[in-house]
Amino acid sequence: MSKKINHWWRILATGICFSYFGIGALILTIFVFPLQKLYYQNKLKRKKVARKTVHTTFKWFISFMQFSGIFLFDLKNVQQLKTLKGHLILANHPSLIDVVVLISVIPNADCVVKAHLFKNPFLRGVVTNTGYISNQDPEGLLIDCEQTLATGNNLIIFPEGTRTKKGKSVSFLRGAANIAVRCQAKITCVLIDVQPPTLTKSEAWYKVPKEKANFKAKIIEGFPDMPDYLTETVSQDVRKYNRGLEQYFKKKIQTL
């Protein structure tokens, strides 16, 4: 297959995958989650089963993307995430599918999602039934994060708050550091690298690179020690810890 034909195929396959993603989300919302609601009366149990369902669905979706030739995924260095309980998973955010990949690896994943997704016709059923945490209410957010970590879920957060802009360095908001410090969470950091870059911020889905993209993720060690939660200095500690995390990720990205 010539490079030009392969390129056009990957554009078409990307469109097919996005369509499957939306259709799959609707199928879960219309058929699967209502059946789970009938079978599981306990709300916490129902959320747990819904998250496991999304994990399995995303795992299949990632396999389909690789089979179709859009991506080559190297996830062998993040398999340890399967065994973690009650960890805050912090990762950089270079592409649109980062959270899909991480949830496909982590069976008990929870995540903080943007409030507008609860109004998205395709995704609101997923984020509602799984109990994913909305970022709309800062005070309620901290309580929800602390509770989900206490129950053993692994909470995925991208400290940038959105995808990295192409050609720009990472820039962290303080939200992730605030959750980490105030909840005194156990931290695991994940470094994601996508080459050539694709599905970046403000880039249309059909802007597919000439070559197949390689998606690599690995757990990284040596991140900054988290300060104790002291009420009188918490704001200062959060700012300092956020700067430390940002500089740490920048150095790791430079070594890629």
C-alpha positions, 0 to 999 in steps of 0.5 A: 500500500503506497504512503498516500493511500495509507494516509487517506485510509487513516483519515477514513479510519479515524472518521469511522472510529469517531463515529463508532465512539459516539454510537457506542456511547449512545448504545451504553446509555440507551441499552446497557446502563438502564439494564444495569440499573434494573439489575443492581439496586445498590448505587455504588455497586452500579457505578462500579459496574458502569466504570468496568463496562466503560473500561472494557469498551475503551479497551476494545476501542483502543484495540480497534484503533490499532487494528485499523492502522491509525495508532500503534500503542505501547502501553507495556510500561503502564500495566502496573496501573491495573494493580493500584488502589486509591491513587491520584493519576497525574498525566500530561495531555498531548492528545484527545484520546489520552483519557480513553487510553488510561481508562482502558488500562485502569479497571477502577478508574474515576476522573474529573470531567468538564461540566459541559460533558454532562450536557453532551448528547453522546457522553452525558449518559456515560459520565452520569452513570459512571459517577465521574466527577464534575469540575463545576463546584470546587468545594463539592469537587474536593469532597467527591475526590476524597471519597472516590480515593477512599473507596479505592478508585484511581482518579485520573486528572490532567493538571493542564486542564486541557490538551497541550497546544501543538508546539507549546510546553505544558502549563499546569493549573493549580486544580490537580495540586490542590486536590493532591495536597488537600486530599493527601493523595497517593500519587502516580505520574504518567508520561504520555508521548504521541509521535508524530503529534495528532488530535492535539488542541484546536486541531481537526480530527481529519488532520491526520499525520503522514505517518502512523502515530505512535502512542507511548505511556509510562509510569515515571518516578522521582516526582516532587514530594507532597507537602503536609496539609497545613491549613495556615499555609495550604494556598502557598503549598499548593502553588509551590507543589504545582510549580514543582509538578510542572517543572518535573513534567517539562524535564521529563518531556524534554528527555523524550 
